[in-house]
Amino acid sequence: MRISLLSSIFLVCFGSLHLAYGQNVDPECACNLGNLWLDVVIVIDNSQNMGHNGLNQIAATIATVFVQSNITQALGQTTRVGIVTYGQTAVVKYNLTAFNDTNTFINALFDVCNKLTTDTASYIYTGLSAARDVLHDGRVNGKRNNVRQAIIVYAADYKSQGQDKDPVQLARDIRASGIDIITVGLKQSIDDDLAKLATPGMAFNNTDTDLVGEIQRNGLCQINCFCPGVAWTQYTSQFGLASARRFALCLHLGDIDAMWVAAKIACQSMDNSAYLVSEFSEAKHNFTYQLFKNSGMLTPYMYYFGLGWDVSSQQWMWEQPVNQPKLPVSPVRSLV
């Protein structure tokens, strides 16, 4: 899901990697739960505030969220899962190397959610801190460094332990390190507090109509859809909005001063799935504009996009990755 963008003082070229070919639409992030490439730590409040019914709900929800996932230690597009419980203090029940298959994970999950602590206090800071340590330890010796990381917090209460143990600041630090946080509140009274901890758009409540689907589609699958490195900007439904819907396209801005054919070849040389940017809609054009504006380049912005005259078919066609057929201009979509 790569897009590449080459820029110049005079000209700019973009490239992109489609995950879906053959349509004049930009592909949204796929949600194949069996191909999630994630390390996830599930953080469960098991204090008295949760109650046995609350823990049973959590177990059923988590099991349903992950039942289609390929939980294993094998390399590839696989998922590893750890479990942390917390009340007044946190306990690492299972680290990321504990489970070799999904059924073993689900059985262990129900066992964990069968036991409340005697703690009446529930300090979410301790659970977040322990989860961060589990994720850190899971990357010893560079293991799975290219895999996205996430924490899912299930909470029945929200208590802060003062400035030194502020869960909001800890959550900011965790997210700044590239780890996403999904929160699920068991009581609506703590929703606003939990939302401050979550990655934008990833704060949910157990009363949500389709909680499992929300966690899968708007949580795990969105986290699993990302661009390689800081040089690439992911195309979203609104530039600069953290909670915007993500697409399976990334943009890269670089320097080149050349004619259109040379710019096209330069994009393709970056990656065999890169090509000059397509602008199927006004929204895509506006995103491109904002990307230039954000880069600090001086106006007017001048760049090549991937629309060219195809001699063999005698029509205007959009560029596509190498070995993929070009796309004719859609008569229903504006190029402006």
Secondary structure, DSSP 8 states (H G I E B T S, - for coil): ----EEE-SSBEEE----SS-SSSS--B----GGG--EEEEEEEE-STTTHHHHHHHHHHHHHHHHTTS-BSSSSSS-EEEEEEEESSSEEEEE-TTS-SSHHHHHHHHHHHTT---S----BHHHHHHHHHHHHHHTTGGGTTTTSEEEEEEEES--B---GGG-HHHHHHHHHHTTEEEEEEESSGGGHHHHHTTS-TT-EEETTSTTHHHHHIIIIIHHHT---SSTTEEEEESSTT-TTS-EEEEEEE--BB---HHHHHHHHHHH-TT--S----SHHHHHHHHHHHHHHT--SS---B-SEEEETTTTEEEE--STTS--EE--TTS---
